[in-house]
C-alpha cells in the first residue's frame, strides 16, 4: 500500500523551490542548460527551464538522457533493455549543466548519467537538481539543489507522479 505524501500544489512549490535554489546559485556569466534523466527528470527539467525563463533567463537549452546502457546493473535489470534515446541538441562544452532527476537514492543513476553526459563534451560544471532526496547513498553523490528530503529505508518505495507522464502530480511513499 502506498500513501500520498505530497499533493499537486506542494509538488509545484517544490519545483519552484528548486528553481529558486538554481537562481540563487547562478553566478554571473554562467551559461546554463538543463538535462533531465529519463523518464521523470525530463519533464522536471522542462518545468525548471520555464520557471527560470519567468525569472529573466529565457531560452535555456533543455535536453534529456537515457542512462540505460550506462547502468552498472544492466544485466540484472532486463535481458532486453528498453532504450528511450538521448536528446541533447546543443553543445554542452563550457556550459553549466543542471542534471535533473526526480529521486536520488543510491547515487547509481547519477553516476551513470554523469558518465553519459561526459561522452557529449566537457561542461564548465555539472550541478545536480533532484525533487526528492531519500538518503541511503551507496556512492559519494550529493545533490546541489533539493526540493524535499525524506528519510527512507531500503524497503521503502518513493514514487513520483508527473502530469506529463502519469496524469497527476504527486509523491507517494510505499513498501516493497
Secondary structure as GFF3:
##gff-version 3
##sequence-region A 1 176
A	DSSP	beta_strand	2	6	.	.	.	ID=ss1
A	DSSP	alpha_helix	8	25	.	.	.	ID=ss2
A	DSSP	beta_strand	32	37	.	.	.	ID=ss3
A	DSSP	alpha_helix	40	54	.	.	.	ID=ss4
A	DSSP	beta_strand	61	65	.	.	.	ID=ss5
A	DSSP	three_ten_helix	68	70	.	.	.	ID=ss6
A	DSSP	alpha_helix	74	77	.	.	.	ID=ss7
A	DSSP	beta_strand	96	104	.	.	.	ID=ss8
A	DSSP	alpha_helix	108	118	.	.	.	ID=ss9
A	DSSP	beta_strand	125	133	.	.	.	ID=ss10
A	DSSP	beta_strand	145	149	.	.	.	ID=ss11
A	DSSP	beta_strand	156	161	.	.	.	ID=ss12
A	DSSP	alpha_helix	163	166	.	.	.	ID=ss13
A	DSSP	beta_strand	170	175	.	.	.	ID=ss14
###
